[in-house]
């Protein structure tokens, strides 16, 4: 399963992305892991290095693979893998959980999934 984020704002910095993930993913990790999440959160946020540029149209893919490995790519270039069930769960919960980051996106996923299951 992959969460794909497309950058629509032209002046977004990688630092802003890193900080947003630190806050939002950190909150979800605390929900699932309690306070024992700092190392995995730091591993994840450190993938978003300052040298990466994310101009408008850039795509960040967060893919859960076998063995609870989260593979992160920016514009098709792999930036890292982290094995963590809690991190994978936190990313999915952030976008399609009970309190999603973007309700409209979650509704779109639900509609698309329903149409796939009907066929």
PyMOL CGO cylinders between C-alpha atoms (Angstrom):
from pymol import cmd
from pymol.cgo import CYLINDER

trace = [
    CYLINDER, 0.00, 0.00, 0.00, 1.29, 3.45, -0.91, 0.3, 1, 1, 1, 1, 1, 1,
    CYLINDER, 1.29, 3.45, -0.91, 0.38, 6.92, 0.26, 0.3, 1, 1, 1, 1, 1, 1,
    CYLINDER, 0.38, 6.92, 0.26, 1.29, 9.37, -2.51, 0.3, 1, 1, 1, 1, 1, 1,
    CYLINDER, 1.29, 9.37, -2.51, 1.68, 13.02, -1.70, 0.3, 1, 1, 1, 1, 1, 1,
    CYLINDER, 1.68, 13.02, -1.70, 1.95, 15.53, -4.53, 0.3, 1, 1, 1, 1, 1, 1,
    CYLINDER, 1.95, 15.53, -4.53, 3.36, 18.95, -3.73, 0.3, 1, 1, 1, 1, 1, 1,
    CYLINDER, 3.36, 18.95, -3.73, 0.99, 21.66, -4.98, 0.3, 1, 1, 1, 1, 1, 1,
    CYLINDER, 0.99, 21.66, -4.98, 2.57, 24.66, -3.27, 0.3, 1, 1, 1, 1, 1, 1,
    CYLINDER, 2.57, 24.66, -3.27, 5.56, 26.01, -5.17, 0.3, 1, 1, 1, 1, 1, 1,
    CYLINDER, 5.56, 26.01, -5.17, 7.55, 27.39, -2.24, 0.3, 1, 1, 1, 1, 1, 1,
    CYLINDER, 7.55, 27.39, -2.24, 7.37, 24.45, 0.16, 0.3, 1, 1, 1, 1, 1, 1,
    CYLINDER, 7.37, 24.45, 0.16, 10.70, 23.52, 1.69, 0.3, 1, 1, 1, 1, 1, 1,
    CYLINDER, 10.70, 23.52, 1.69, 11.82, 20.04, 2.65, 0.3, 1, 1, 1, 1, 1, 1,
    CYLINDER, 11.82, 20.04, 2.65, 12.29, 21.41, 6.17, 0.3, 1, 1, 1, 1, 1, 1,
    CYLINDER, 12.29, 21.41, 6.17, 8.55, 22.21, 6.31, 0.3, 1, 1, 1, 1, 1, 1,
    CYLINDER, 8.55, 22.21, 6.31, 7.73, 18.68, 5.15, 0.3, 1, 1, 1, 1, 1, 1,
    CYLINDER, 7.73, 18.68, 5.15, 10.09, 17.21, 7.74, 0.3, 1, 1, 1, 1, 1, 1,
    CYLINDER, 10.09, 17.21, 7.74, 8.58, 19.35, 10.52, 0.3, 1, 1, 1, 1, 1, 1,
    CYLINDER, 8.58, 19.35, 10.52, 5.01, 18.46, 9.49, 0.3, 1, 1, 1, 1, 1, 1,
    CYLINDER, 5.01, 18.46, 9.49, 5.85, 14.75, 9.51, 0.3, 1, 1, 1, 1, 1, 1,
    CYLINDER, 5.85, 14.75, 9.51, 7.62, 15.09, 12.85, 0.3, 1, 1, 1, 1, 1, 1,
    CYLINDER, 7.62, 15.09, 12.85, 4.50, 16.58, 14.41, 0.3, 1, 1, 1, 1, 1, 1,
    CYLINDER, 4.50, 16.58, 14.41, 1.79, 14.51, 12.71, 0.3, 1, 1, 1, 1, 1, 1,
    CYLINDER, 1.79, 14.51, 12.71, 3.53, 11.13, 12.53, 0.3, 1, 1, 1, 1, 1, 1,
    CYLINDER, 3.53, 11.13, 12.53, 4.95, 11.69, 16.01, 0.3, 1, 1, 1, 1, 1, 1,
    CYLINDER, 4.95, 11.69, 16.01, 1.43, 12.16, 17.37, 0.3, 1, 1, 1, 1, 1, 1,
    CYLINDER, 1.43, 12.16, 17.37, 0.24, 8.91, 15.72, 0.3, 1, 1, 1, 1, 1, 1,
    CYLINDER, 0.24, 8.91, 15.72, 3.31, 7.01, 16.93, 0.3, 1, 1, 1, 1, 1, 1,
    CYLINDER, 3.31, 7.01, 16.93, 2.63, 8.14, 20.50, 0.3, 1, 1, 1, 1, 1, 1,
    CYLINDER, 2.63, 8.14, 20.50, -0.91, 6.83, 20.08, 0.3, 1, 1, 1, 1, 1, 1,
    CYLINDER, -0.91, 6.83, 20.08, 0.36, 3.35, 19.13, 0.3, 1, 1, 1, 1, 1, 1,
    CYLINDER, 0.36, 3.35, 19.13, 3.72, 3.15, 20.91, 0.3, 1, 1, 1, 1, 1, 1,
    CYLINDER, 3.72, 3.15, 20.91, 3.43, 5.51, 23.86, 0.3, 1, 1, 1, 1, 1, 1,
    CYLINDER, 3.43, 5.51, 23.86, 6.57, 7.53, 24.48, 0.3, 1, 1, 1, 1, 1, 1,
    CYLINDER, 6.57, 7.53, 24.48, 8.92, 4.87, 23.05, 0.3, 1, 1, 1, 1, 1, 1,
    CYLINDER, 8.92, 4.87, 23.05, 8.94, 6.28, 19.53, 0.3, 1, 1, 1, 1, 1, 1,
    CYLINDER, 8.94, 6.28, 19.53, 11.69, 8.88, 19.36, 0.3, 1, 1, 1, 1, 1, 1,
    CYLINDER, 11.69, 8.88, 19.36, 14.21, 6.67, 17.58, 0.3, 1, 1, 1, 1, 1, 1,
    CYLINDER, 14.21, 6.67, 17.58, 11.90, 5.53, 14.78, 0.3, 1, 1, 1, 1, 1, 1,
    CYLINDER, 11.90, 5.53, 14.78, 10.49, 9.06, 14.38, 0.3, 1, 1, 1, 1, 1, 1,
    CYLINDER, 10.49, 9.06, 14.38, 14.03, 10.47, 14.13, 0.3, 1, 1, 1, 1, 1, 1,
    CYLINDER, 14.03, 10.47, 14.13, 14.97, 7.79, 11.57, 0.3, 1, 1, 1, 1, 1, 1,
    CYLINDER, 14.97, 7.79, 11.57, 11.92, 8.68, 9.49, 0.3, 1, 1, 1, 1, 1, 1,
    CYLINDER, 11.92, 8.68, 9.49, 12.26, 12.46, 9.61, 0.3, 1, 1, 1, 1, 1, 1,
    CYLINDER, 12.26, 12.46, 9.61, 16.02, 12.28, 8.91, 0.3, 1, 1, 1, 1, 1, 1,
    CYLINDER, 16.02, 12.28, 8.91, 15.15, 10.82, 5.48, 0.3, 1, 1, 1, 1, 1, 1,
    CYLINDER, 15.15, 10.82, 5.48, 13.99, 14.29, 4.43, 0.3, 1, 1, 1, 1, 1, 1,
    CYLINDER, 13.99, 14.29, 4.43, 17.42, 15.88, 4.07, 0.3, 1, 1, 1, 1, 1, 1,
    CYLINDER, 17.42, 15.88, 4.07, 17.89, 19.58, 3.34, 0.3, 1, 1, 1, 1, 1, 1,
    CYLINDER, 17.89, 19.58, 3.34, 19.58, 18.85, 0.00, 0.3, 1, 1, 1, 1, 1, 1,
    CYLINDER, 19.58, 18.85, 0.00, 16.34, 17.43, -1.45, 0.3, 1, 1, 1, 1, 1, 1,
    CYLINDER, 16.34, 17.43, -1.45, 14.37, 19.91, -3.47, 0.3, 1, 1, 1, 1, 1, 1,
    CYLINDER, 14.37, 19.91, -3.47, 10.61, 19.55, -3.75, 0.3, 1, 1, 1, 1, 1, 1,
    CYLINDER, 10.61, 19.55, -3.75, 9.32, 21.97, -6.36, 0.3, 1, 1, 1, 1, 1, 1,
    CYLINDER, 9.32, 21.97, -6.36, 5.64, 22.15, -7.25, 0.3, 1, 1, 1, 1, 1, 1,
    CYLINDER, 5.64, 22.15, -7.25, 4.56, 18.81, -8.74, 0.3, 1, 1, 1, 1, 1, 1,
    CYLINDER, 4.56, 18.81, -8.74, 7.06, 16.72, -6.76, 0.3, 1, 1, 1, 1, 1, 1,
    CYLINDER, 7.06, 16.72, -6.76, 5.77, 13.38, -5.52, 0.3, 1, 1, 1, 1, 1, 1,
    CYLINDER, 5.77, 13.38, -5.52, 6.57, 11.77, -2.19, 0.3, 1, 1, 1, 1, 1, 1,
    CYLINDER, 6.57, 11.77, -2.19, 5.60, 8.08, -1.97, 0.3, 1, 1, 1, 1, 1, 1,
    CYLINDER, 5.60, 8.08, -1.97, 5.38, 6.32, 1.38, 0.3, 1, 1, 1, 1, 1, 1,
    CYLINDER, 5.38, 6.32, 1.38, 4.99, 2.59, 0.64, 0.3, 1, 1, 1, 1, 1, 1,
    CYLINDER, 4.99, 2.59, 0.64, 4.41, -0.19, 3.13, 0.3, 1, 1, 1, 1, 1, 1,
    CYLINDER, 4.41, -0.19, 3.13, 6.10, -3.35, 1.94, 0.3, 1, 1, 1, 1, 1, 1,
    CYLINDER, 6.10, -3.35, 1.94, 6.34, -6.88, 3.30, 0.3, 1, 1, 1, 1, 1, 1,
    CYLINDER, 6.34, -6.88, 3.30, 7.70, -7.16, 6.81, 0.3, 1, 1, 1, 1, 1, 1,
    CYLINDER, 7.70, -7.16, 6.81, 6.36, -3.72, 7.79, 0.3, 1, 1, 1, 1, 1, 1,
    CYLINDER, 6.36, -3.72, 7.79, 9.04, -1.88, 5.83, 0.3, 1, 1, 1, 1, 1, 1,
    CYLINDER, 9.04, -1.88, 5.83, 8.23, 1.73, 4.96, 0.3, 1, 1, 1, 1, 1, 1,
    CYLINDER, 8.23, 1.73, 4.96, 9.94, 2.68, 1.70, 0.3, 1, 1, 1, 1, 1, 1,
    CYLINDER, 9.94, 2.68, 1.70, 10.15, 6.40, 1.02, 0.3, 1, 1, 1, 1, 1, 1,
    CYLINDER, 10.15, 6.40, 1.02, 10.78, 7.91, -2.41, 0.3, 1, 1, 1, 1, 1, 1,
    CYLINDER, 10.78, 7.91, -2.41, 10.88, 11.47, -3.67, 0.3, 1, 1, 1, 1, 1, 1,
    CYLINDER, 10.88, 11.47, -3.67, 10.17, 11.84, -7.39, 0.3, 1, 1, 1, 1, 1, 1,
    CYLINDER, 10.17, 11.84, -7.39, 10.90, 8.15, -7.88, 0.3, 1, 1, 1, 1, 1, 1,
    CYLINDER, 10.90, 8.15, -7.88, 14.28, 8.25, -6.11, 0.3, 1, 1, 1, 1, 1, 1,
    CYLINDER, 14.28, 8.25, -6.11, 14.47, 6.07, -3.04, 0.3, 1, 1, 1, 1, 1, 1,
    CYLINDER, 14.47, 6.07, -3.04, 15.56, 8.03, 0.03, 0.3, 1, 1, 1, 1, 1, 1,
    CYLINDER, 15.56, 8.03, 0.03, 15.32, 5.23, 2.59, 0.3, 1, 1, 1, 1, 1, 1,
    CYLINDER, 15.32, 5.23, 2.59, 13.62, 2.24, 4.20, 0.3, 1, 1, 1, 1, 1, 1,
    CYLINDER, 13.62, 2.24, 4.20, 12.62, 1.77, 7.80, 0.3, 1, 1, 1, 1, 1, 1,
    CYLINDER, 12.62, 1.77, 7.80, 11.27, -1.43, 9.29, 0.3, 1, 1, 1, 1, 1, 1,
    CYLINDER, 11.27, -1.43, 9.29, 8.63, -0.54, 11.86, 0.3, 1, 1, 1, 1, 1, 1,
    CYLINDER, 8.63, -0.54, 11.86, 5.09, -1.82, 12.21, 0.3, 1, 1, 1, 1, 1, 1,
    CYLINDER, 5.09, -1.82, 12.21, 4.15, 1.24, 14.29, 0.3, 1, 1, 1, 1, 1, 1,
    CYLINDER, 4.15, 1.24, 14.29, 5.55, 3.66, 11.68, 0.3, 1, 1, 1, 1, 1, 1,
    CYLINDER, 5.55, 3.66, 11.68, 3.69, 1.94, 8.82, 0.3, 1, 1, 1, 1, 1, 1,
    CYLINDER, 3.69, 1.94, 8.82, 0.49, 1.95, 10.84, 0.3, 1, 1, 1, 1, 1, 1,
    CYLINDER, 0.49, 1.95, 10.84, 0.96, 5.61, 11.81, 0.3, 1, 1, 1, 1, 1, 1,
    CYLINDER, 0.96, 5.61, 11.81, 1.37, 6.73, 8.19, 0.3, 1, 1, 1, 1, 1, 1,
    CYLINDER, 1.37, 6.73, 8.19, -1.77, 4.89, 7.08, 0.3, 1, 1, 1, 1, 1, 1,
    CYLINDER, -1.77, 4.89, 7.08, -3.72, 6.11, 10.11, 0.3, 1, 1, 1, 1, 1, 1,
    CYLINDER, -3.72, 6.11, 10.11, -2.68, 9.68, 9.31, 0.3, 1, 1, 1, 1, 1, 1,
    CYLINDER, -2.68, 9.68, 9.31, -4.32, 9.53, 5.89, 0.3, 1, 1, 1, 1, 1, 1,
    CYLINDER, -4.32, 9.53, 5.89, -7.10, 6.93, 6.11, 0.3, 1, 1, 1, 1, 1, 1,
    CYLINDER, -7.10, 6.93, 6.11, -7.71, 6.53, 9.85, 0.3, 1, 1, 1, 1, 1, 1,
    CYLINDER, -7.71, 6.53, 9.85, -10.55, 7.77, 12.05, 0.3, 1, 1, 1, 1, 1, 1,
    CYLINDER, -10.55, 7.77, 12.05, -9.20, 11.33, 12.13, 0.3, 1, 1, 1, 1, 1, 1,
    CYLINDER, -9.20, 11.33, 12.13, -7.49, 11.74, 8.73, 0.3, 1, 1, 1, 1, 1, 1,
    CYLINDER, -7.49, 11.74, 8.73, -5.28, 14.63, 7.71, 0.3, 1, 1, 1, 1, 1, 1,
    CYLINDER, -5.28, 14.63, 7.71, -7.54, 15.17, 4.66, 0.3, 1, 1, 1, 1, 1, 1,
    CYLINDER, -7.54, 15.17, 4.66, -11.14, 13.94, 4.96, 0.3, 1, 1, 1, 1, 1, 1,
    CYLINDER, -11.14, 13.94, 4.96, -11.85, 14.44, 1.24, 0.3, 1, 1, 1, 1, 1, 1,
    CYLINDER, -11.85, 14.44, 1.24, -8.87, 12.28, 0.30, 0.3, 1, 1, 1, 1, 1, 1,
    CYLINDER, -8.87, 12.28, 0.30, -10.07, 9.55, 2.67, 0.3, 1, 1, 1, 1, 1, 1,
    CYLINDER, -10.07, 9.55, 2.67, -13.55, 9.68, 1.12, 0.3, 1, 1, 1, 1, 1, 1,
    CYLINDER, -13.55, 9.68, 1.12, -12.01, 9.38, -2.36, 0.3, 1, 1, 1, 1, 1, 1,
    CYLINDER, -12.01, 9.38, -2.36, -10.02, 6.31, -1.24, 0.3, 1, 1, 1, 1, 1, 1,
    CYLINDER, -10.02, 6.31, -1.24, -13.16, 4.74, 0.21, 0.3, 1, 1, 1, 1, 1, 1,
    CYLINDER, -13.16, 4.74, 0.21, -15.15, 5.37, -2.99, 0.3, 1, 1, 1, 1, 1, 1,
    CYLINDER, -15.15, 5.37, -2.99, -12.38, 3.98, -5.19, 0.3, 1, 1, 1, 1, 1, 1,
    CYLINDER, -12.38, 3.98, -5.19, -11.99, 0.93, -2.98, 0.3, 1, 1, 1, 1, 1, 1,
    CYLINDER, -11.99, 0.93, -2.98, -15.74, 0.31, -3.02, 0.3, 1, 1, 1, 1, 1, 1,
    CYLINDER, -15.74, 0.31, -3.02, -15.83, 0.49, -6.83, 0.3, 1, 1, 1, 1, 1, 1,
    CYLINDER, -15.83, 0.49, -6.83, -12.89, -1.96, -7.08, 0.3, 1, 1, 1, 1, 1, 1,
    CYLINDER, -12.89, -1.96, -7.08, -14.60, -4.41, -4.73, 0.3, 1, 1, 1, 1, 1, 1,
    CYLINDER, -14.60, -4.41, -4.73, -17.84, -4.23, -6.72, 0.3, 1, 1, 1, 1, 1, 1,
    CYLINDER, -17.84, -4.23, -6.72, -16.13, -5.36, -9.93, 0.3, 1, 1, 1, 1, 1, 1,
]
cmd.load_cgo(trace, "trace")
